[in-house]
């Protein structure tokens, strides 16, 4: 059987993290590792993580990408599943991720969108259909495959070992999921699985400045990635590649 690690970056999110770990404890398929990356928290994040059965990895460099990559590096399982501290996975989430990753086509990444909780119904609808829907539509057109959604995905560890020196893992000014999706090596693929259900907090929409910061960061990320691996060259090189396969398959 394959082994699965859940990686959760967290910065001063003890209350959300506690709920996330409770949801993980209810999974029909238990994880083999739970890794919480403490990104310099001053609250009880580390204590909550350990109480919930997680191993704590300290990453002083602030940012989702530095924290996530530190967690991926620390994991030893075959598959690396990613949640945020405010994620609430459905009970069958990990079992579905394993089922899809174990399928005959052996996808490199399995992902889906999220279901917002909190805030009001209009905000949740706009977040799901305009914000996340727009992300999957627009970036899917650019990439030629579904993008990765950082709060809900699984990645093969042997693929990460190839990618960790390619992605911009030290940069806190980039969206980690978009960077990962863009920098996938030729032959690596992303599959969107609509049965991969995760609740995510609507707190990004609490303030306009916070929301606009995320949008600006998205366009900044695209500009950096376009310089690193121009879109026309990326499309040509990926189109001519043989399918990537996990080691041992």
C-alpha positions as CSV (number, residue, x, y, z in Angstrom):
1,X,0.0,0.0,0.0
2,X,1.1,3.6,-0.6
3,X,1.8,5.9,2.3
4,X,0.5,9.4,2.6
5,X,1.8,12.5,4.5
6,X,-0.4,15.5,5.1
7,X,1.6,18.8,5.1
8,X,0.1,21.9,6.8
9,X,1.9,25.2,6.9
10,X,0.7,27.4,9.7
11,X,1.5,30.9,11.1
12,X,-0.4,31.9,14.2
13,X,-3.4,29.8,13.2
14,X,-3.8,27.6,16.3
15,X,-7.6,27.8,16.4
16,X,-8.1,26.9,12.8
17,X,-5.4,24.3,13.0
18,X,-7.1,22.6,15.9
19,X,-10.3,22.2,13.8
20,X,-8.3,21.0,10.8
21,X,-6.6,18.3,12.9
22,X,-9.9,17.2,14.3
23,X,-11.2,16.7,10.7
24,X,-8.0,14.8,9.8
25,X,-8.7,12.5,12.8
26,X,-12.1,11.6,11.3
27,X,-10.7,10.5,8.0
28,X,-11.8,7.1,6.8
29,X,-8.2,6.6,5.6
30,X,-5.8,7.7,8.3
31,X,-2.6,9.5,7.2
32,X,0.8,7.9,7.7
33,X,2.3,11.2,8.6
34,X,0.9,14.6,9.7
35,X,3.5,17.4,9.4
36,X,2.7,20.9,10.6
37,X,5.2,23.5,9.5
38,X,5.4,26.2,12.2
39,X,6.3,29.4,10.2
40,X,7.4,31.5,13.2
41,X,4.2,31.4,15.2
42,X,3.9,33.3,18.5
43,X,0.6,31.5,19.5
44,X,0.1,27.9,20.5
45,X,0.4,26.5,17.0
46,X,3.2,24.0,17.9
47,X,1.4,22.8,21.0
48,X,-1.9,22.3,19.1
49,X,-0.1,20.4,16.4
50,X,1.6,18.0,18.7
51,X,-1.6,17.5,20.7
52,X,-3.3,16.6,17.4
53,X,-0.7,13.9,16.6
54,X,1.4,16.0,14.2
55,X,5.2,16.3,13.8
56,X,6.2,19.9,14.0
57,X,8.8,21.3,11.6
58,X,10.1,24.8,12.2
59,X,10.6,27.0,9.2
60,X,11.7,30.6,10.2
61,X,11.6,31.9,6.6
62,X,8.1,33.5,6.4
63,X,5.9,32.5,3.5
64,X,3.6,29.7,2.3
65,X,6.2,28.4,-0.2
66,X,9.1,28.2,2.1
67,X,6.9,26.6,4.8
68,X,5.2,24.1,2.4
69,X,8.5,23.1,0.8
70,X,10.0,22.5,4.2
71,X,7.1,20.1,5.0
72,X,7.5,18.3,1.7
73,X,11.2,17.9,2.3
74,X,10.5,16.4,5.8
75,X,7.9,13.9,4.6
76,X,9.0,10.4,3.8
77,X,5.6,9.0,2.4
78,X,4.9,8.1,-1.2
79,X,2.3,10.8,-1.6
80,X,2.3,14.4,-0.2
81,X,-1.2,15.7,0.6
82,X,-1.5,19.5,1.1
83,X,-3.9,21.4,3.3
84,X,-3.9,24.8,4.9
85,X,-4.5,25.4,8.6
86,X,-8.0,26.6,7.9
87,X,-8.9,23.6,5.6
88,X,-11.6,21.2,6.6
89,X,-11.3,18.0,4.6
90,X,-14.4,15.8,4.1
91,X,-14.2,12.4,5.9
92,X,-13.4,10.6,2.6
93,X,-10.9,13.2,1.4
94,X,-7.7,11.2,2.0
95,X,-9.2,7.9,0.8
96,X,-10.3,9.6,-2.5
97,X,-6.9,11.2,-2.9
98,X,-5.2,7.7,-2.5
99,X,-7.7,6.1,-4.9
100,X,-7.0,8.6,-7.6
101,X,-3.3,8.7,-7.2
102,X,-3.2,4.8,-7.2
103,X,-5.2,4.7,-10.5
104,X,-3.6,3.2,-13.6
105,X,-2.8,6.6,-15.2
106,X,-0.7,7.5,-12.1
107,X,-1.2,11.3,-12.1
108,X,1.6,13.4,-10.8
109,X,-0.8,15.8,-9.0
110,X,-4.4,15.4,-8.0
111,X,-6.3,18.5,-7.0
112,X,-9.7,20.3,-6.9
113,X,-11.2,23.6,-5.8
114,X,-12.7,24.2,-2.4
115,X,-16.0,24.9,-0.6
116,X,-16.0,28.1,1.3
117,X,-17.3,28.4,4.9
118,X,-17.8,31.5,7.0
119,X,-18.7,35.0,5.9
120,X,-22.1,35.4,4.1
121,X,-23.7,33.3,1.3
122,X,-23.1,36.0,-1.4
123,X,-19.4,36.2,-0.5
124,X,-19.1,32.4,-0.5
125,X,-20.8,32.2,-3.9
126,X,-18.5,34.8,-5.4
127,X,-15.5,33.2,-3.9
128,X,-16.3,29.8,-5.3
129,X,-17.6,30.8,-8.7
130,X,-15.7,34.0,-9.6
131,X,-12.5,33.8,-7.6
132,X,-11.7,30.1,-7.6
133,X,-13.7,29.4,-10.8
134,X,-11.8,32.2,-12.5
135,X,-8.5,30.8,-11.3
136,X,-9.2,27.3,-12.7
137,X,-10.6,28.6,-16.0
138,X,-8.0,31.3,-16.7
139,X,-4.9,29.4,-15.5
140,X,-6.2,26.2,-17.1
141,X,-6.2,28.0,-20.4
142,X,-2.7,29.3,-19.9
143,X,-1.2,26.0,-18.7
144,X,-3.0,23.6,-20.9
145,X,-4.0,21.5,-17.8
146,X,-5.8,22.2,-14.5
147,X,-3.9,24.4,-12.1
148,X,-3.0,23.3,-8.6
149,X,-5.1,24.6,-5.7
150,X,-2.9,25.0,-2.7
151,X,-5.5,24.1,-0.1
152,X,-6.4,20.8,-1.7
153,X,-4.0,18.7,-3.6
154,X,-1.8,15.6,-3.5
155,X,1.7,15.3,-5.1
156,X,3.9,12.3,-5.6
157,X,7.0,12.5,-3.5
158,X,9.3,11.3,-6.2
159,X,8.0,14.1,-8.4
160,X,8.7,16.6,-5.6
161,X,12.3,15.4,-5.4
162,X,12.6,16.4,-9.1
163,X,10.8,19.7,-8.6
164,X,12.2,21.1,-5.4
165,X,15.2,22.6,-7.1
166,X,13.2,23.9,-10.0
167,X,10.3,25.8,-8.2
168,X,10.8,29.2,-6.5
169,X,10.5,27.6,-3.1
170,X,12.3,30.4,-1.2
171,X,10.0,33.2,-2.4
172,X,7.3,34.4,-0.2
173,X,6.0,36.8,-2.8
174,X,4.7,34.1,-5.1
175,X,1.6,31.9,-5.0
176,X,3.1,28.4,-4.3
177,X,0.3,26.5,-6.1
178,X,0.6,28.4,-9.3
179,X,4.4,28.2,-9.3
180,X,4.2,24.5,-8.8
181,X,1.7,24.0,-11.6
182,X,3.7,26.2,-14.0
183,X,7.0,24.5,-13.2
184,X,5.9,20.9,-13.6
185,X,8.5,19.1,-15.7
186,X,7.5,17.9,-19.2
187,X,5.4,14.8,-19.0
188,X,4.1,15.6,-15.5
189,X,0.4,16.0,-15.3
190,X,-2.4,17.4,-13.1
191,X,-5.8,15.7,-12.7
192,X,-8.8,17.5,-11.3
193,X,-10.9,15.2,-9.1
194,X,-14.3,16.7,-8.3
195,X,-14.7,14.2,-5.4
196,X,-11.8,15.7,-3.5
197,X,-13.8,17.9,-1.1
198,X,-12.3,20.4,1.3
199,X,-13.9,23.2,3.1
200,X,-11.8,26.4,3.2
201,X,-12.3,29.6,5.1
202,X,-13.7,32.7,3.4
203,X,-11.5,35.0,5.5
204,X,-9.5,36.2,2.4
205,X,-12.6,38.2,1.6
206,X,-12.9,39.8,5.0
207,X,-11.2,43.0,3.7
208,X,-10.7,44.6,0.3
209,X,-7.0,45.3,0.9
210,X,-6.4,41.6,1.8
211,X,-8.3,40.4,-1.3
212,X,-6.6,42.9,-3.6
213,X,-3.2,41.9,-2.3
214,X,-3.9,38.3,-3.3
215,X,-4.9,39.4,-6.8
216,X,-1.8,41.5,-7.2
217,X,0.3,38.6,-6.0
218,X,-1.3,36.4,-8.7
219,X,-0.3,38.7,-11.5
220,X,3.1,39.2,-10.0
221,X,3.5,35.4,-9.9
222,X,2.5,35.1,-13.5
223,X,5.1,37.7,-14.5
224,X,7.9,36.0,-12.6
225,X,7.0,32.6,-14.1
226,X,6.8,34.0,-17.7
227,X,10.3,35.2,-17.3
228,X,11.5,31.9,-15.8
229,X,9.9,29.6,-18.4
230,X,8.1,31.6,-21.2
231,X,4.7,30.3,-22.0
232,X,5.4,29.5,-25.7
233,X,8.5,27.6,-24.8
234,X,6.8,25.8,-21.9
235,X,3.9,24.7,-24.2
236,X,6.3,23.4,-26.9
237,X,8.6,21.5,-24.5
238,X,5.7,19.9,-22.6
239,X,3.9,19.0,-25.9
240,X,6.8,17.0,-27.1
241,X,7.5,15.1,-23.9
242,X,6.7,11.5,-23.1
243,X,4.4,11.0,-20.1
244,X,6.3,11.2,-16.7
245,X,6.1,8.1,-14.6
246,X,6.7,7.6,-10.9
247,X,9.8,5.6,-10.1
248,X,9.2,1.9,-9.9
249,X,6.2,2.1,-12.3
